[in-house]
Amino acid sequence: MWKERESPFRIEKRFEFDQYSKISKFMGEIEKLCKERDIYPNISFGKNFVSLSIFLDNKEISDKEKEFTMDIDKFYLED
């Protein structure tokens, strides 16, 4: 589940992986999606995780951002 945060307004989620090679594949899918949707989250990653933060222009999540997060969740679950 994506978590809503304040100050600044954003949504974030951490994705866990059992192999570093899966992180690389996941990051590639995120890159494609960012270019398609023109949404560029802050990304941090380590040996077994990827964390994404999407900063919101408004205090509500737009449909575009909701679809973006659902597609990212799909990539993660497919792995």
Secondary structure, DSSP 8 states (H G I E B T S, - for coil): --EEETTTTEEEEEEE-SSHHHHHHHHHHHHHHHHHHT---EEEE-SSEEEEEEE-SSSS--HHHHHHHHHHHHHHHH-
